[in-house]
Amino acid sequence: MSRPQQGVMIVVVGPSGAGKDSVIADALHRLEGRLAVTLVRRAITRPADAGGEAHEAMSPDDFRARDAQGGFAVAWQAHGLAYGIPAETIAACEEGQTLIANGSRAVLARFEAVYPRLAIVNIVARPDIIAERLASRGRESAAEIRRRLERQVLECETRLGMTTIDNSGPLHEAGERLAEFVLSLSSTDGTGAASAR
């Protein structure tokens, strides 16, 4: 398998319900045998059996303690939960690995501050599609979903370019676009969508 000369952290952002985890999983399947890519396992203060992505379940107290000890490269709060990207991902990126993580638009500046090379992918979908997906999860009431959709437009505080992928249609189309984008990073010199610092 090929590997970029310089590692890169690919952070995938976008509103809940846009299908970030599904697009990432589809892209990783397409990249098997073509490029070595590591999916970052996030720490989340959510039970392990709560559904969604495979994550490291932590209690709020354990999460705070690990964060205080420098255990996270990036950590943030959203929707009543705490999320953390393990600190060891920084060294992995510096060693030349390609990493991909589900992130947050609100903390892109923090990602920029710690990773030597960063690429940002914004997964979007039509509001009606997002509402349908959120409703199917059964985690929120109709009123909560409406409020979430009303605030889904968020300015991303970043100086980097951003690649946007629309996941309103068939999953395989968005997955293929993400896979091709990841492959394109292996031949870039750090300029453009992936910025070397």
C-alpha positions in Angstrom: 0.0 0.0 0.0 1.1 3.5 -0.7 1.5 6.2 1.9 1.9 9.9 1.7 5.4 11.2 2.5 3.9 13.5 5.0 1.1 12.4 7.3 -2.2 14.1 7.4 -5.2 14.4 9.7 -8.4 14.4 7.7 -11.2 15.9 9.9 -14.7 15.3 8.7 -17.3 17.8 9.9 -20.9 18.6 9.1 -24.3 18.7 10.8 -25.7 15.7 12.7 -27.7 13.6 10.3 -25.6 14.4 7.3 -24.2 10.9 7.4 -20.5 11.5 8.3 -19.9 8.1 9.9 -21.6 6.3 7.0 -19.6 8.2 4.4 -16.3 7.6 6.2 -17.0 3.9 6.5 -17.9 3.7 2.8 -14.8 5.6 1.8 -12.5 3.4 4.0 -14.0 0.3 2.4 -13.1 1.7 -1.1 -9.6 2.5 0.0 -8.7 -1.0 1.2 -5.6 -2.2 -0.6 -5.1 1.3 -2.2 -4.0 3.4 0.7 -3.4 2.8 4.4 -5.8 5.0 6.4 -6.5 4.8 10.1 -9.9 5.7 11.5 -9.5 7.6 14.7 -11.6 6.1 17.6 -13.0 9.0 19.6 -13.6 9.1 23.3 -17.1 10.1 24.1 -19.1 10.4 27.3 -21.8 8.2 25.9 -22.4 4.5 26.7 -20.7 2.0 24.4 -24.1 0.5 23.5 -25.7 3.8 22.6 -25.4 3.2 18.9 -23.7 5.2 16.3 -19.9 5.0 15.8 -17.6 2.6 17.7 -16.2 4.8 20.3 -14.3 4.7 23.7 -17.0 5.2 26.3 -16.0 7.3 29.2 -17.7 8.8 32.3 -17.6 12.6 32.5 -15.2 12.5 35.5 -12.8 10.2 33.7 -13.0 12.3 30.5 -12.1 15.5 32.5 -9.2 13.8 34.2 -7.8 12.5 31.0 -8.2 15.9 29.4 -6.4 17.6 32.3 -3.5 15.1 31.9 -3.1 16.0 28.2 -4.7 12.8 26.9 -6.5 14.5 24.1 -5.2 16.4 21.1 -8.6 18.1 20.7 -11.6 18.0 23.0 -14.9 19.6 22.9 -18.5 19.6 24.2 -21.6 19.3 22.0 -25.2 18.3 22.6 -24.5 17.5 26.3 -21.6 15.1 25.5 -17.8 15.5 25.6 -15.7 14.3 22.7 -12.0 13.7 22.5 -9.4 12.9 19.9 -6.6 10.9 21.4 -3.3 12.7 21.9 -1.3 9.9 20.2 -2.8 10.9 16.9 -0.4 13.9 16.7 2.7 11.6 16.7 1.0 9.2 14.3 0.5 12.1 11.8 4.0 13.3 12.3 5.3 9.8 11.5 3.6 9.9 8.1 0.2 8.2 8.8 -3.0 9.2 7.1 -5.7 9.6 9.8 -9.4 10.3 9.4 -11.6 11.5 12.3 -15.2 12.7 12.8 -14.7 16.2 14.2 -16.6 19.4 14.8 -16.9 22.6 12.8 -16.8 24.6 16.1 -13.2 23.5 17.0 -11.4 23.5 13.6 -9.0 26.1 14.9 -7.9 23.6 17.6 -7.3 20.9 15.0 -5.2 23.4 13.0 -3.1 24.3 16.1 -2.0 20.7 16.8 -1.7 18.8 13.5 1.2 19.5 11.2 -1.0 18.8 8.2 -4.8 19.1 8.1 -7.5 18.5 5.5 -11.1 19.4 6.1 -14.1 17.7 4.6 -17.6 19.1 5.1 -20.4 16.5 4.7 -23.8 18.1 4.0 -27.3 17.0 3.0 -30.6 18.6 2.3 -32.6 19.6 5.4 -35.4 17.2 4.7 -32.9 14.3 4.4 -31.2 15.3 7.7 -34.6 15.6 9.5 -35.5 12.1 8.3 -32.2 10.6 9.5 -32.4 12.3 12.9 -36.0 11.1 13.4 -35.0 7.5 12.5 -32.4 7.5 15.3 -35.1 8.1 17.9 -32.8 10.2 20.1 -34.6 13.5 19.8 -38.1 14.9 19.7 -39.5 16.6 16.6 -39.1 19.9 18.3 -35.5 19.2 19.2 -34.8 18.2 15.6 -36.3 21.5 14.3 -34.1 23.5 16.7 -31.1 21.5 15.5 -31.9 22.2 11.9 -32.3 25.9 12.6 -28.8 26.2 14.0 -27.1 23.8 11.6 -25.6 26.7 9.6 -22.3 27.5 11.4 -19.4 29.6 10.3 -16.2 27.5 10.3 -13.4 29.4 11.9 -10.5 28.2 9.8 -8.0 29.6 7.4 -7.8 26.4 5.4 -9.8 25.5 2.4 -12.6 23.0 2.8 -13.9 20.2 0.5 -17.7 19.9 0.6 -19.4 16.6 -0.2 -23.2 16.4 -0.6 -24.6 13.2 0.9 -28.3 13.8 0.0 -28.1 11.0 -2.7 -26.9 7.4 -2.7 -24.2 6.8 -0.1 -21.8 5.2 -2.5 -21.5 8.5 -4.5 -20.5 10.4 -1.4 -18.2 7.6 -0.3 -16.5 7.5 -3.6 -15.9 11.3 -3.5 -14.4 11.1 -0.1 -12.2 8.2 -1.1 -10.9 10.1 -4.2 -10.2 13.1 -2.1 -8.2 11.1 0.4 -6.2 9.5 -2.5 -5.5 13.0 -3.9 -3.8 14.0 -0.7 -1.1 11.4 -1.2 0.2 13.3 -4.2 0.0 16.8 -2.8 2.8 18.8 -1.3 0.7 20.3 1.5 -0.8 23.2 -0.4 -4.5 23.6 -1.2 -7.1 21.7 0.7 -4.4 20.0 2.9 -2.1 22.6 4.4 1.3 21.9 5.7 2.7 24.0 8.5 
